[in-house]
Amino acid sequence: MTKVYSHLSAEERVRIDELRNREGLGVRQIALRIGRDKSTVSRELRRGLWFASNENDSYRPYRPKRLKTGAGTARPFYSALTAQRKAETRARRSRKPL
């Protein structure tokens, strides 16, 4: 019997965003809440992470290797909007669009 896979919807990405950023839940708890496998959630978080330093890439060569305190030292931020945009871009480039 073959498994049927489905892509994450925009609503699921928003829910992951809420559970990760507002409630501070981990991968396993998020997976249980949205009814997906933990590897799916983990992969989605990895693809959709946003770092505060991403906004300042042109300054990267001039910044210290590791910031001790201040902006950009917090946990990476998952953005549902960014993740959805990236997913749509990947789908456009694939052979089988959504």
N, CA, C and O atoms as a CHARMM CRD file, in Angstrom:
* protein
*
  392
    1    1 MET  N      0.84600  -1.17200   0.00000 PROA 1      0.00000
    2    1 MET  CA     0.00000   0.00000   0.00000 PROA 1      0.00000
    3    1 MET  C      0.90000   1.24600   0.00000 PROA 1      0.00000
    4    1 MET  O      1.85700   1.31500   0.77100 PROA 1      0.00000
    5    2 THR  N      0.60400   2.20700  -0.84200 PROA 2      0.00000
    6    2 THR  CA     1.41400   3.41900  -0.90800 PROA 2      0.00000
    7    2 THR  C      0.85900   4.48700   0.02500 PROA 2      0.00000
    8    2 THR  O     -0.34600   4.57400   0.26200 PROA 2      0.00000
    9    3 LYS  N      1.76400   5.28500   0.54000 PROA 3      0.00000
   10    3 LYS  CA     1.35200   6.38300   1.41400 PROA 3      0.00000
   11    3 LYS  C      1.01200   7.60300   0.56700 PROA 3      0.00000
   12    3 LYS  O      1.61700   7.83600  -0.47900 PROA 3      0.00000
   13    4 VAL  N      0.06100   8.36000   1.02100 PROA 4      0.00000
   14    4 VAL  CA    -0.32000   9.58700   0.33400 PROA 4      0.00000
   15    4 VAL  C      0.22500  10.75600   1.14600 PROA 4      0.00000
   16    4 VAL  O     -0.08800  10.90900   2.32700 PROA 4      0.00000
   17    5 TYR  N      1.03300  11.56300   0.50500 PROA 5      0.00000
   18    5 TYR  CA     1.62500  12.71000   1.17500 PROA 5      0.00000
   19    5 TYR  C      0.93200  13.98300   0.71400 PROA 5      0.00000
   20    5 TYR  O      0.53600  14.10000  -0.44600 PROA 5      0.00000
   21    6 SER  N      0.79000  14.92500   1.62000 PROA 6      0.00000
   22    6 SER  CA     0.22200  16.22000   1.24500 PROA 6      0.00000
   23    6 SER  C      1.13100  17.32500   1.76500 PROA 6      0.00000
   24    6 SER  O      1.76700  17.19200   2.81100 PROA 6      0.00000
   25    7 HSD  N      1.17500  18.40100   1.02200 PROA 7      0.00000
   26    7 HSD  CA     1.98500  19.54400   1.41200 PROA 7      0.00000
   27    7 HSD  C      1.32900  20.26300   2.58100 PROA 7      0.00000
   28    7 HSD  O      0.11300  20.19600   2.76100 PROA 7      0.00000
   29    8 LEU  N      2.14100  20.94700   3.36800 PROA 8      0.00000
   30    8 LEU  CA     1.58400  21.76700   4.43800 PROA 8      0.00000
   31    8 LEU  C      0.81300  22.92300   3.82100 PROA 8      0.00000
   32    8 LEU  O      1.25600  23.52100   2.84100 PROA 8      0.00000
   33    9 SER  N     -0.31900  23.22800   4.38400 PROA 9      0.00000
   34    9 SER  CA    -1.11600  24.35300   3.89400 PROA 9      0.00000
   35    9 SER  C     -0.65800  25.63700   4.58000 PROA 9      0.00000
   36    9 SER  O      0.08000  25.59900   5.56400 PROA 9      0.00000
   37   10 ALA  N     -1.10000  26.75700   4.05300 PROA 10     0.00000
   38   10 ALA  CA    -0.78100  28.05000   4.66300 PROA 10     0.00000
   39   10 ALA  C     -1.32400  28.11000   6.08800 PROA 10     0.00000
   40   10 ALA  O     -0.68900  28.68200   6.97300 PROA 10     0.00000
   41   11 GLU  N     -2.50100  27.52000   6.30900 PROA 11     0.00000
   42   11 GLU  CA    -3.10200  27.51600   7.65200 PROA 11     0.00000
   43   11 GLU  C     -2.25000  26.72000   8.63500 PROA 11     0.00000
   44   11 GLU  O     -2.09300  27.11400   9.79100 PROA 11     0.00000
   45   12 GLU  N     -1.69700  25.58900   8.16600 PROA 12     0.00000
   46   12 GLU  CA    -0.82900  24.79000   9.03500 PROA 12     0.00000
   47   12 GLU  C      0.45000  25.54600   9.36800 PROA 12     0.00000
   48   12 GLU  O      0.95600  25.46200  10.48700 PROA 12     0.00000
   49   13 ARG  N      0.97000  26.28300   8.39400 PROA 13     0.00000
   50   13 ARG  CA     2.17700  27.07100   8.65300 PROA 13     0.00000
   51   13 ARG  C      1.90100  28.17900   9.66800 PROA 13     0.00000
   52   13 ARG  O      2.73500  28.45700  10.53000 PROA 13     0.00000
   53   14 VAL  N      0.73800  28.80600   9.56600 PROA 14     0.00000
   54   14 VAL  CA     0.36000  29.83800  10.54300 PROA 14     0.00000
   55   14 VAL  C      0.24100  29.21400  11.92500 PROA 14     0.00000
   56   14 VAL  O      0.67100  29.80900  12.91300 PROA 14     0.00000
   57   15 ARG  N     -0.33500  28.02500  12.00300 PROA 15     0.00000
   58   15 ARG  CA    -0.48500  27.33200  13.29100 PROA 15     0.00000
   59   15 ARG  C      0.88400  26.98700  13.87600 PROA 15     0.00000
   60   15 ARG  O      1.09600  27.13600  15.08000 PROA 15     0.00000
   61   16 ILE  N      1.81900  26.52500  13.03400 PROA 16     0.00000
   62   16 ILE  CA     3.18200  26.24500  13.49100 PROA 16     0.00000
   63   16 ILE  C      3.81200  27.53000  14.01300 PROA 16     0.00000
   64   16 ILE  O      4.46500  27.52900  15.05700 PROA 16     0.00000
   65   17 ASP  N      3.61400  28.61900  13.28900 PROA 17     0.00000
   66   17 ASP  CA     4.12200  29.93300  13.69500 PROA 17     0.00000
   67   17 ASP  C      3.61700  30.28700  15.09200 PROA 17     0.00000
   68   17 ASP  O      4.40000  30.67600  15.95900 PROA 17     0.00000
   69   18 GLU  N      2.32100  30.15400  15.30500 PROA 18     0.00000
   70   18 GLU  CA     1.72300  30.48600  16.60700 PROA 18     0.00000
   71   18 GLU  C      2.26400  29.59500  17.71800 PROA 18     0.00000
   72   18 GLU  O      2.63300  30.08000  18.78800 PROA 18     0.00000
   73   19 LEU  N      2.31100  28.30000  17.46200 PROA 19     0.00000
   74   19 LEU  CA     2.75200  27.36100  18.49000 PROA 19     0.00000
   75   19 LEU  C      4.23100  27.53400  18.82900 PROA 19     0.00000
   76   19 LEU  O      4.62500  27.38500  19.98500 PROA 19     0.00000
   77   20 ARG  N      5.03700  27.84400  17.83800 PROA 20     0.00000
   78   20 ARG  CA     6.48200  28.00300  18.04700 PROA 20     0.00000
   79   20 ARG  C      6.80200  29.34400  18.69900 PROA 20     0.00000
   80   20 ARG  O      7.49800  29.39500  19.71300 PROA 20     0.00000
   81   21 ASN  N      6.29300  30.42400  18.11900 PROA 21     0.00000
   82   21 ASN  CA     6.70600  31.75800  18.54900 PROA 21     0.00000
   83   21 ASN  C      5.91000  32.30200  19.72700 PROA 21     0.00000
   84   21 ASN  O      6.47400  32.98400  20.58300 PROA 21     0.00000
   85   22 ARG  N      4.63000  32.01800  19.78800 PROA 22     0.00000
   86   22 ARG  CA     3.81100  32.57500  20.87600 PROA 22     0.00000
   87   22 ARG  C      3.76200  31.66800  22.09200 PROA 22     0.00000
   88   22 ARG  O      3.86300  32.12900  23.22900 PROA 22     0.00000
   89   23 GLU  N      3.60300  30.35700  21.84200 PROA 23     0.00000
   90   23 GLU  CA     3.47700  29.42500  22.95800 PROA 23     0.00000
   91   23 GLU  C      4.80100  28.77400  23.33300 PROA 23     0.00000
   92   23 GLU  O      4.90700  28.15300  24.39100 PROA 23     0.00000
   93   24 GLY  N      5.81300  28.90800  22.47800 PROA 24     0.00000
   94   24 GLY  CA     7.13800  28.38500  22.78100 PROA 24     0.00000
   95   24 GLY  C      7.24000  26.86900  22.80800 PROA 24     0.00000
   96   24 GLY  O      8.09300  26.32100  23.50600 PROA 24     0.00000
   97   25 LEU  N      6.38800  26.18700  22.06500 PROA 25     0.00000
   98   25 LEU  CA     6.39600  24.72400  22.06200 PROA 25     0.00000
   99   25 LEU  C      7.52700  24.17900  21.20000 PROA 25     0.00000
  100   25 LEU  O      8.01800  24.85300  20.29300 PROA 25     0.00000
  101   26 GLY  N      7.92900  22.95300  21.49800 PROA 26     0.00000
  102   26 GLY  CA     8.95300  22.27200  20.73300 PROA 26     0.00000
  103   26 GLY  C      8.35900  21.51300  19.55800 PROA 26     0.00000
  104   26 GLY  O      7.14700  21.51600  19.34200 PROA 26     0.00000
  105   27 VAL  N      9.22500  20.87100  18.81400 PROA 27     0.00000
  106   27 VAL  CA     8.82800  20.16500  17.59600 PROA 27     0.00000
  107   27 VAL  C      7.80400  19.07100  17.88500 PROA 27     0.00000
  108   27 VAL  O      6.79600  18.97400  17.18600 PROA 27     0.00000
  109   28 ARG  N      8.04500  18.25100  18.90000 PROA 28     0.00000
  110   28 ARG  CA     7.12800  17.14200  19.19400 PROA 28     0.00000
  111   28 ARG  C      5.73800  17.63000  19.58400 PROA 28     0.00000
  112   28 ARG  O      4.73200  17.08400  19.13200 PROA 28     0.00000
  113   29 GLN  N      5.68700  18.65500  20.42000 PROA 29     0.00000
  114   29 GLN  CA     4.38800  19.17700  20.84900 PROA 29     0.00000
  115   29 GLN  C      3.62500  19.79300  19.67700 PROA 29     0.00000
  116   29 GLN  O      2.41200  19.62000  19.55900 PROA 29     0.00000
  117   30 ILE  N      4.34200  20.51000  18.81500 PROA 30     0.00000
  118   30 ILE  CA     3.70900  21.10900  17.63500 PROA 30     0.00000
  119   30 ILE  C      3.15800  20.00700  16.73200 PROA 30     0.00000
  120   30 ILE  O      2.03100  20.10500  16.24500 PROA 30     0.00000
  121   31 ALA  N      3.95300  18.96000  16.51000 PROA 31     0.00000
  122   31 ALA  CA     3.52800  17.85300  15.64900 PROA 31     0.00000
  123   31 ALA  C      2.25500  17.20000  16.17900 PROA 31     0.00000
  124   31 ALA  O      1.34900  16.88300  15.40800 PROA 31     0.00000
  125   32 LEU  N      2.18700  17.00100  17.48300 PROA 32     0.00000
  126   32 LEU  CA     0.98300  16.40900  18.07700 PROA 32     0.00000
  127   32 LEU  C     -0.23200  17.30700  17.89000 PROA 32     0.00000
  128   32 LEU  O     -1.32600  16.82600  17.59600 PROA 32     0.00000
  129   33 ARG  N     -0.04100  18.60500  18.06000 PROA 33     0.00000
  130   33 ARG  CA    -1.16800  19.54400  17.96600 PROA 33     0.00000
  131   33 ARG  C     -1.72200  19.66800  16.55600 PROA 33     0.00000
  132   33 ARG  O     -2.93300  19.79900  16.37700 PROA 33     0.00000
  133   34 ILE  N     -0.84200  19.62900  15.54000 PROA 34     0.00000
  134   34 ILE  CA    -1.33600  19.81100  14.16600 PROA 34     0.00000
  135   34 ILE  C     -1.57200  18.49000  13.44500 PROA 34     0.00000
  136   34 ILE  O     -2.07600  18.47800  12.32200 PROA 34     0.00000
  137   35 GLY  N     -1.21200  17.38000  14.08300 PROA 35     0.00000
  138   35 GLY  CA    -1.46700  16.07100  13.48800 PROA 35     0.00000
  139   35 GLY  C     -0.52100  15.70000  12.36500 PROA 35     0.00000
  140   35 GLY  O     -0.91400  15.01700  11.41900 PROA 35     0.00000
  141   36 ARG  N      0.71300  16.14000  12.46100 PROA 36     0.00000
  142   36 ARG  CA     1.74200  15.80700  11.47600 PROA 36     0.00000
  143   36 ARG  C      2.89300  15.10700  12.18000 PROA 36     0.00000
  144   36 ARG  O      3.00600  15.15800  13.40500 PROA 36     0.00000
  145   37 ASP  N      3.74300  14.45600  11.40400 PROA 37     0.00000
  146   37 ASP  CA     4.90400  13.79100  11.96600 PROA 37     0.00000
  147   37 ASP  C      5.92000  14.83000  12.42900 PROA 37     0.00000
  148   37 ASP  O      6.00000  15.92700  11.87700 PROA 37     0.00000
  149   38 LYS  N      6.69500  14.46900  13.45400 PROA 38     0.00000
  150   38 LYS  CA     7.67500  15.41900  13.98700 PROA 38     0.00000
  151   38 LYS  C      8.75400  15.76300  12.96300 PROA 38     0.00000
  152   38 LYS  O      9.29700  16.86800  12.98900 PROA 38     0.00000
  153   39 SER  N      9.07200  14.83400  12.06300 PROA 39     0.00000
  154   39 SER  CA    10.07700  15.13100  11.04300 PROA 39     0.00000
  155   39 SER  C      9.56100  16.17900  10.05400 PROA 39     0.00000
  156   39 SER  O     10.33900  16.99000   9.55000 PROA 39     0.00000
  157   40 THR  N      8.26200  16.16800   9.77500 PROA 40     0.00000
  158   40 THR  CA     7.65500  17.17300   8.89300 PROA 40     0.00000
  159   40 THR  C      7.76000  18.55300   9.52300 PROA 40     0.00000
  160   40 THR  O      8.12900  19.52200   8.86100 PROA 40     0.00000
  161   41 VAL  N      7.43200  18.63200  10.80800 PROA 41     0.00000
  162   41 VAL  CA     7.49400  19.91300  11.52100 PROA 41     0.00000
  163   41 VAL  C      8.93600  20.38600  11.61400 PROA 41     0.00000
  164   41 VAL  O      9.21800  21.56600  11.40200 PROA 41     0.00000
  165   42 SER  N      9.84800  19.47700  11.92900 PROA 42     0.00000
  166   42 SER  CA    11.26100  19.82900  12.03600 PROA 42     0.00000
  167   42 SER  C     11.78900  20.37500  10.71200 PROA 42     0.00000
  168   42 SER  O     12.48200  21.39200  10.68400 PROA 42     0.00000
  169   43 ARG  N     11.46000  19.69700   9.62200 PROA 43     0.00000
  170   43 ARG  CA    11.89000  20.13400   8.28700 PROA 43     0.00000
  171   43 ARG  C     11.30800  21.50300   7.95000 PROA 43     0.00000
  172   43 ARG  O     11.99900  22.36200   7.40300 PROA 43     0.00000
  173   44 GLU  N     10.03800  21.69700   8.27900 PROA 44     0.00000
  174   44 GLU  CA     9.38200  22.97600   8.00100 PROA 44     0.00000
  175   44 GLU  C     10.03000  24.10300   8.79100 PROA 44     0.00000
  176   44 GLU  O     10.25900  25.18800   8.25600 PROA 44     0.00000
  177   45 LEU  N     10.32400  23.85300  10.05300 PROA 45     0.00000
  178   45 LEU  CA    10.97600  24.88000  10.86900 PROA 45     0.00000
  179   45 LEU  C     12.35600  25.21000  10.31700 PROA 45     0.00000
  180   45 LEU  O     12.74900  26.37600  10.28000 PROA 45     0.00000
  181   46 ARG  N     13.08500  24.19800   9.89200 PROA 46     0.00000
  182   46 ARG  CA    14.42100  24.42200   9.34100 PROA 46     0.00000
  183   46 ARG  C     14.34200  25.26100   8.06500 PROA 46     0.00000
  184   46 ARG  O     15.17000  26.14600   7.84700 PROA 46     0.00000
  185   47 ARG  N     13.35700  24.98300   7.23500 PROA 47     0.00000
  186   47 ARG  CA    13.21300  25.72400   5.97500 PROA 47     0.00000
  187   47 ARG  C     12.70800  27.14500   6.17800 PROA 47     0.00000
  188   47 ARG  O     13.05900  28.04400   5.41400 PROA 47     0.00000
  189   48 GLY  N     11.88800  27.35400   7.20100 PROA 48     0.00000
  190   48 GLY  CA    11.24100  28.65100   7.37900 PROA 48     0.00000
  191   48 GLY  C     11.84600  29.53500   8.44400 PROA 48     0.00000
  192   48 GLY  O     11.26600  30.56300   8.79300 PROA 48     0.00000
  193   49 LEU  N     13.01500  29.15400   8.97500 PROA 49     0.00000
  194   49 LEU  CA    13.61500  29.97800  10.02500 PROA 49     0.00000
  195   49 LEU  C     14.09800  31.31000   9.47800 PROA 49     0.00000
  196   49 LEU  O     14.57700  31.41600   8.34900 PROA 49     0.00000
  197   50 TRP  N     13.95700  32.29700  10.30200 PROA 50     0.00000
  198   50 TRP  CA    14.37900  33.64500   9.95700 PROA 50     0.00000
  199   50 TRP  C     15.25600  34.15300  11.09400 PROA 50     0.00000
  200   50 TRP  O     14.86500  34.09300  12.26000 PROA 50     0.00000
  201   51 PHE  N     16.42100  34.64600  10.76100 PROA 51     0.00000
  202   51 PHE  CA    17.33100  35.19500  11.75300 PROA 51     0.00000
  203   51 PHE  C     17.32100  36.71000  11.62400 PROA 51     0.00000
  204   51 PHE  O     17.25600  37.24300  10.51600 PROA 51     0.00000
  205   52 ALA  N     17.38500  37.39100  12.73700 PROA 52     0.00000
  206   52 ALA  CA    17.38600  38.85100  12.70200 PROA 52     0.00000
  207   52 ALA  C     18.53700  39.36100  11.84600 PROA 52     0.00000
  208   52 ALA  O     18.41100  40.39800  11.19600 PROA 52     0.00000
  209   53 SER  N     19.64700  38.65100  11.83800 PROA 53     0.00000
  210   53 SER  CA    20.80600  39.08500  11.06200 PROA 53     0.00000
  211   53 SER  C     20.58800  38.93400   9.55700 PROA 53     0.00000
  212   53 SER  O     21.36300  39.48300   8.77400 PROA 53     0.00000
  213   54 ASN  N     19.54900  38.20100   9.12800 PROA 54     0.00000
  214   54 ASN  CA    19.27000  38.06600   7.69700 PROA 54     0.00000
  215   54 ASN  C     18.97700  39.41300   7.05100 PROA 54     0.00000
  216   54 ASN  O     19.21300  39.60000   5.85800 PROA 54     0.00000
  217   55 GLU  N     18.46500  40.34400   7.83500 PROA 55     0.00000
  218   55 GLU  CA    18.14400  41.66500   7.30800 PROA 55     0.00000
  219   55 GLU  C     19.40000  42.47900   7.02000 PROA 55     0.00000
  220   55 GLU  O     19.34600  43.45500   6.27100 PROA 55     0.00000
  221   56 ASN  N     20.51700  42.09300   7.59900 PROA 56     0.00000
  222   56 ASN  CA    21.74600  42.88100   7.48600 PROA 56     0.00000
  223   56 ASN  C     22.86700  42.09700   6.82500 PROA 56     0.00000
  224   56 ASN  O     24.02100  42.20800   7.23800 PROA 56     0.00000
  225   57 ASP  N     22.55300  41.31200   5.81100 PROA 57     0.00000
  226   57 ASP  CA    23.57100  40.48800   5.17100 PROA 57     0.00000
  227   57 ASP  C     24.71800  41.30200   4.59100 PROA 57     0.00000
  228   57 ASP  O     25.85300  40.82600   4.56800 PROA 57     0.00000
  229   58 SER  N     24.45500  42.50700   4.12500 PROA 58     0.00000
  230   58 SER  CA    25.52800  43.29800   3.53200 PROA 58     0.00000
  231   58 SER  C     26.56500  43.71700   4.57300 PROA 58     0.00000
  232   58 SER  O     27.70600  44.02700   4.22800 PROA 58     0.00000
  233   59 TYR  N     26.16900  43.72500   5.84200 PROA 59     0.00000
  234   59 TYR  CA    27.10200  44.10000   6.90000 PROA 59     0.00000
  235   59 TYR  C     27.80500  42.89800   7.51400 PROA 59     0.00000
  236   59 TYR  O     28.68100  43.06500   8.36300 PROA 59     0.00000
  237   60 ARG  N     27.44300  41.70900   7.10400 PROA 60     0.00000
  238   60 ARG  CA    27.97200  40.48900   7.71600 PROA 60     0.00000
  239   60 ARG  C     29.50700  40.45300   7.78200 PROA 60     0.00000
  240   60 ARG  O     30.04500  40.07800   8.82300 PROA 60     0.00000
  241   61 PRO  N     30.23700  40.82800   6.71600 PROA 61     0.00000
  242   61 PRO  CA    31.70100  40.74500   6.80900 PROA 61     0.00000
  243   61 PRO  C     32.29500  41.64900   7.89100 PROA 61     0.00000
  244   61 PRO  O     33.40200  41.39600   8.36500 PROA 61     0.00000
  245   62 TYR  N     31.58000  42.68600   8.27900 PROA 62     0.00000
  246   62 TYR  CA    32.11000  43.65000   9.23100 PROA 62     0.00000
  247   62 TYR  C     31.67000  43.38000  10.66300 PROA 62     0.00000
  248   62 TYR  O     32.11400  44.05900  11.58900 PROA 62     0.00000
  249   63 ARG  N     30.79900  42.39300  10.85000 PROA 63     0.00000
  250   63 ARG  CA    30.28100  42.09900  12.18200 PROA 63     0.00000
  251   63 ARG  C     31.14400  41.04800  12.86300 PROA 63     0.00000
  252   63 ARG  O     31.78700  40.23900  12.19300 PROA 63     0.00000
  253   64 PRO  N     31.16200  41.05800  14.18900 PROA 64     0.00000
  254   64 PRO  CA    31.91400  40.01700  14.89900 PROA 64     0.00000
  255   64 PRO  C     31.34400  38.63600  14.58400 PROA 64     0.00000
  256   64 PRO  O     30.16600  38.50100  14.25300 PROA 64     0.00000
  257   65 LYS  N     32.18200  37.62500  14.68900 PROA 65     0.00000
  258   65 LYS  CA    31.73600  36.26300  14.38500 PROA 65     0.00000
  259   65 LYS  C     30.57500  35.85100  15.27600 PROA 65     0.00000
  260   65 LYS  O     29.60500  35.26500  14.79700 PROA 65     0.00000
  261   66 ARG  N     30.66400  36.14900  16.56100 PROA 66     0.00000
  262   66 ARG  CA    29.59700  35.80800  17.50200 PROA 66     0.00000
  263   66 ARG  C     29.24000  37.03300  18.31100 PROA 66     0.00000
  264   66 ARG  O     30.10400  37.67000  18.91300 PROA 66     0.00000
  265   67 LEU  N     27.97900  37.35200  18.31800 PROA 67     0.00000
  266   67 LEU  CA    27.51600  38.44800  19.15400 PROA 67     0.00000
  267   67 LEU  C     27.24100  37.90300  20.54400 PROA 67     0.00000
  268   67 LEU  O     26.61500  36.85300  20.68700 PROA 67     0.00000
  269   68 LYS  N     27.69900  38.60100  21.56100 PROA 68     0.00000
  270   68 LYS  CA    27.49500  38.13700  22.93100 PROA 68     0.00000
  271   68 LYS  C     26.10800  38.51300  23.44000 PROA 68     0.00000
  272   68 LYS  O     25.43400  37.68900  24.05800 PROA 68     0.00000
  273   69 THR  N     25.67900  39.73500  23.19100 PROA 69     0.00000
  274   69 THR  CA    24.37700  40.19600  23.66000 PROA 69     0.00000
  275   69 THR  C     23.76300  41.09200  22.59800 PROA 69     0.00000
  276   69 THR  O     24.41200  41.44900  21.61500 PROA 69     0.00000
  277   70 GLY  N     22.51700  41.44600  22.80800 PROA 70     0.00000
  278   70 GLY  CA    21.86300  42.40000  21.91900 PROA 70     0.00000
  279   70 GLY  C     21.02600  41.72800  20.84600 PROA 70     0.00000
  280   70 GLY  O     20.76400  40.52600  20.88600 PROA 70     0.00000
  281   71 ALA  N     20.61800  42.54200  19.89100 PROA 71     0.00000
  282   71 ALA  CA    19.73300  42.06700  18.82100 PROA 71     0.00000
  283   71 ALA  C     20.40700  40.96600  18.01600 PROA 71     0.00000
  284   71 ALA  O     21.60800  41.01700  17.75100 PROA 71     0.00000
  285   72 GLY  N     19.63300  39.99200  17.64100 PROA 72     0.00000
  286   72 GLY  CA    20.15600  38.92100  16.80600 PROA 72     0.00000
  287   72 GLY  C     20.71600  37.74500  17.57300 PROA 72     0.00000
  288   72 GLY  O     21.11700  36.75100  16.96600 PROA 72     0.00000
  289   73 THR  N     20.75500  37.83100  18.89500 PROA 73     0.00000
  290   73 THR  CA    21.29800  36.72200  19.67400 PROA 73     0.00000
  291   73 THR  C     20.20500  35.79600  20.17600 PROA 73     0.00000
  292   73 THR  O     20.49600  34.75000  20.75500 PROA 73     0.00000
  293   74 ALA  N     18.97300  36.16100  19.96400 PROA 74     0.00000
  294   74 ALA  CA    17.84700  35.34500  20.42400 PROA 74     0.00000
  295   74 ALA  C     17.66400  34.12600  19.52200 PROA 74     0.00000
  296   74 ALA  O     18.33300  33.98600  18.49800 PROA 74     0.00000
  297   75 ARG  N     16.75700  33.26200  19.91700 PROA 75     0.00000
  298   75 ARG  CA    16.43300  32.06100  19.15900 PROA 75     0.00000
  299   75 ARG  C     15.91900  32.46000  17.77200 PROA 75     0.00000
  300   75 ARG  O     15.21800  33.46200  17.63400 PROA 75     0.00000
  301   76 PRO  N     16.26400  31.68000  16.75100 PROA 76     0.00000
  302   76 PRO  CA    15.75100  31.97600  15.40900 PROA 76     0.00000
  303   76 PRO  C     14.22900  32.01500  15.40800 PROA 76     0.00000
  304   76 PRO  O     13.58000  31.32100  16.19000 PROA 76     0.00000
  305   77 PHE  N     13.68000  32.81600  14.54100 PROA 77     0.00000
  306   77 PHE  CA    12.25100  33.07700  14.48900 PROA 77     0.00000
  307   77 PHE  C     11.65800  32.37000  13.28300 PROA 77     0.00000
  308   77 PHE  O     12.20100  32.47000  12.18200 PROA 77     0.00000
  309   78 TYR  N     10.54800  31.65500  13.47000 PROA 78     0.00000
  310   78 TYR  CA     9.85100  31.01500  12.35600 PROA 78     0.00000
  311   78 TYR  C      8.76300  31.95800  11.87400 PROA 78     0.00000
  312   78 TYR  O      7.93300  32.41300  12.66100 PROA 78     0.00000
  313   79 SER  N      8.76700  32.24900  10.59000 PROA 79     0.00000
  314   79 SER  CA     7.77200  33.13500  10.00200 PROA 79     0.00000
  315   79 SER  C      6.92900  32.35200   8.99900 PROA 79     0.00000
  316   79 SER  O      7.44800  31.86300   7.99600 PROA 79     0.00000
  317   80 ALA  N      5.62900  32.23600   9.26900 PROA 80     0.00000
  318   80 ALA  CA     4.72800  31.50600   8.37400 PROA 80     0.00000
  319   80 ALA  C      4.68600  32.15300   6.99500 PROA 80     0.00000
  320   80 ALA  O      4.65200  31.45400   5.98200 PROA 80     0.00000
  321   81 LEU  N      4.68800  33.47600   6.95100 PROA 81     0.00000
  322   81 LEU  CA     4.64200  34.18700   5.67300 PROA 81     0.00000
  323   81 LEU  C      5.87900  33.88000   4.83500 PROA 81     0.00000
  324   81 LEU  O      5.77500  33.59100   3.64300 PROA 81     0.00000
  325   82 THR  N      7.04700  33.94400   5.46700 PROA 82     0.00000
  326   82 THR  CA     8.29100  33.63400   4.76800 PROA 82     0.00000
  327   82 THR  C      8.30500  32.18100   4.31500 PROA 82     0.00000
  328   82 THR  O      8.70000  31.88200   3.18800 PROA 82     0.00000
  329   83 ALA  N      7.87500  31.27900   5.18900 PROA 83     0.00000
  330   83 ALA  CA     7.85700  29.85200   4.85100 PROA 83     0.00000
  331   83 ALA  C      6.91300  29.57200   3.68900 PROA 83     0.00000
  332   83 ALA  O      7.24200  28.77700   2.80900 PROA 83     0.00000
  333   84 GLN  N      5.75700  30.20300   3.67200 PROA 84     0.00000
  334   84 GLN  CA     4.79300  30.00000   2.58600 PROA 84     0.00000
  335   84 GLN  C      5.35400  30.52900   1.27000 PROA 84     0.00000
  336   84 GLN  O      5.20300  29.89700   0.22500 PROA 84     0.00000
  337   85 ARG  N      5.99900  31.68400   1.32600 PROA 85     0.00000
  338   85 ARG  CA     6.61400  32.25100   0.12400 PROA 85     0.00000
  339   85 ARG  C      7.68700  31.30800  -0.43500 PROA 85     0.00000
  340   85 ARG  O      7.75500  31.07700  -1.64200 PROA 85     0.00000
  341   86 LYS  N      8.52100  30.76900   0.46000 PROA 86     0.00000
  342   86 LYS  CA     9.56600  29.84100   0.02600 PROA 86     0.00000
  343   86 LYS  C      8.96000  28.57400  -0.56800 PROA 86     0.00000
  344   86 LYS  O      9.46200  28.06300  -1.57000 PROA 86     0.00000
  345   87 ALA  N      7.89000  28.06100   0.03400 PROA 87     0.00000
  346   87 ALA  CA     7.22900  26.85000  -0.46800 PROA 87     0.00000
  347   87 ALA  C      6.65100  27.08900  -1.85600 PROA 87     0.00000
  348   87 ALA  O      6.75500  26.23000  -2.73200 PROA 87     0.00000
  349   88 GLU  N      6.04700  28.24400  -2.05600 PROA 88     0.00000
  350   88 GLU  CA     5.48100  28.56800  -3.37100 PROA 88     0.00000
  351   88 GLU  C      6.57800  28.69800  -4.42000 PROA 88     0.00000
  352   88 GLU  O      6.39400  28.29100  -5.56700 PROA 88     0.00000
  353   89 THR  N      7.71400  29.26100  -4.03200 PROA 89     0.00000
  354   89 THR  CA     8.84700  29.38100  -4.94500 PROA 89     0.00000
  355   89 THR  C      9.37000  28.00100  -5.32200 PROA 89     0.00000
  356   89 THR  O      9.64600  27.73600  -6.49200 PROA 89     0.00000
  357   90 ARG  N      9.50800  27.11800  -4.32500 PROA 90     0.00000
  358   90 ARG  CA     9.96000  25.75200  -4.60600 PROA 90     0.00000
  359   90 ARG  C      8.97000  25.02800  -5.51400 PROA 90     0.00000
  360   90 ARG  O      9.37800  24.29300  -6.41300 PROA 90     0.00000
  361   91 ALA  N      7.67800  25.23000  -5.28700 PROA 91     0.00000
  362   91 ALA  CA     6.65000  24.57000  -6.09900 PROA 91     0.00000
  363   91 ALA  C      6.69400  25.06100  -7.54700 PROA 91     0.00000
  364   91 ALA  O      6.50400  24.27300  -8.47300 PROA 91     0.00000
  365   92 ARG  N      6.94000  26.34400  -7.74300 PROA 92     0.00000
  366   92 ARG  CA     7.02800  26.88200  -9.10700 PROA 92     0.00000
  367   92 ARG  C      8.21100  26.27800  -9.85500 PROA 92     0.00000
  368   92 ARG  O      8.13800  26.04100 -11.06100 PROA 92     0.00000
  369   93 ARG  N      9.30300  26.03100  -9.13000 PROA 93     0.00000
  370   93 ARG  CA    10.49500  25.48600  -9.76400 PROA 93     0.00000
  371   93 ARG  C     10.42500  23.97600  -9.96700 PROA 93     0.00000
  372   93 ARG  O     11.19600  23.42400 -10.75200 PROA 93     0.00000
  373   94 SER  N      9.52200  23.30800  -9.27700 PROA 94     0.00000
  374   94 SER  CA     9.46000  21.84600  -9.35800 PROA 94     0.00000
  375   94 SER  C      8.76700  21.40400 -10.64100 PROA 94     0.00000
  376   94 SER  O      8.16400  22.20800 -11.35300 PROA 94     0.00000
  377   95 ARG  N      8.86600  20.13200 -10.91100 PROA 95     0.00000
  378   95 ARG  CA     8.21100  19.58200 -12.09800 PROA 95     0.00000
  379   95 ARG  C      6.72300  19.38900 -11.87300 PROA 95     0.00000
  380   95 ARG  O      5.93500  19.40900 -12.81800 PROA 95     0.00000
  381   96 LYS  N      6.34100  19.20100 -10.60900 PROA 96     0.00000
  382   96 LYS  CA     4.93000  18.98000 -10.27600 PROA 96     0.00000
  383   96 LYS  C      4.45300  20.10100  -9.35500 PROA 96     0.00000
  384   96 LYS  O      4.51700  19.95400  -8.13500 PROA 96     0.00000
  385   97 PRO  N      3.98500  21.19700  -9.90100 PROA 97     0.00000
  386   97 PRO  CA     3.52000  22.30300  -9.05500 PROA 97     0.00000
  387   97 PRO  C      2.33300  21.89000  -8.19000 PROA 97     0.00000
  388   97 PRO  O      1.64900  20.90600  -8.47300 PROA 97     0.00000
  389   98 LEU  N      2.10700  22.66200  -7.13600 PROA 98     0.00000
  390   98 LEU  CA     1.00700  22.37200  -6.20400 PROA 98     0.00000
  391   98 LEU  C     -0.32800  22.35800  -6.89500 PROA 98     0.00000
  392   98 LEU  O     -1.35300  22.13000  -6.25300 PROA 98     0.00000
